[in-house]
Amino acid sequence: TIRGHKIQLEQVILNLINNAFDAIEYLSEKWIEISAQDSKDTIQIFVKDSGTGVSDEVADHMMEPFFSTKDIG
């Protein structure tokens, strides 16, 4: 059993997958890996892709509400 808001969890996972897709769109090697790890009281969900990663500058801001590196629209 996972406790949480189902719709919000779905949105987070879908957003991570969409971001991963955007990160690999123009690469020759394209893959997205989704995995989960069950710990004692928690489940960790990982979304990993073959993209180049994020810069330190982007990482410093990525948890800010409405922050994006994508163009509007």
Long-range contacts (C-beta under 8 A, 24 or more apart in sequence): 2-43, 13-45, 13-47, 16-47, 17-47, 20-47, 20-48, 20-49, 20-51, 21-49, 22-70, 23-49, 23-51, 23-52, 24-49, 24-50, 24-51, 27-51
